[in-house]
Amino acid sequence: MITVEVERTGDPDQIQAVYLEKLADELSHRGLEAWLMAPPGRTPSLYVVNPAARALEENVYVAVVVLVVVGGAYSHRRRR
C-alpha cells in the first residue's frame, strides 16, 4: 500500500497526478518504467511497462474516494 499526503486544492486532476507521480517513483524503484500522462482536459494516467517483457503494459488511473461523516457513521463515494 502506498500512502501519499496531498494538500487539498480545487483541482481533482492535480490531486490524481500527485498520487500517480508517487506510484511512478515506487514502480521505478522496482525496475518498471512509468510515465505520467496528463494531457490538458483529460484525466491523468500512468503508463507502466515492464522492460523485461514489453508486452506487459498498463494504463493506471486514480479513483478519488470522498468520505462523508453523517451522525458518527461514514459512507464513501467515488469522485469522478
Secondary structure, DSSP 8 states (H G I E B T S, - for coil): ---------S-HHHHHHHHHHHHHHHHHHTT-EEEEE--TTS--EEEEE-TTSTT-EEEE---EEEEEEETTEEEEEEE-
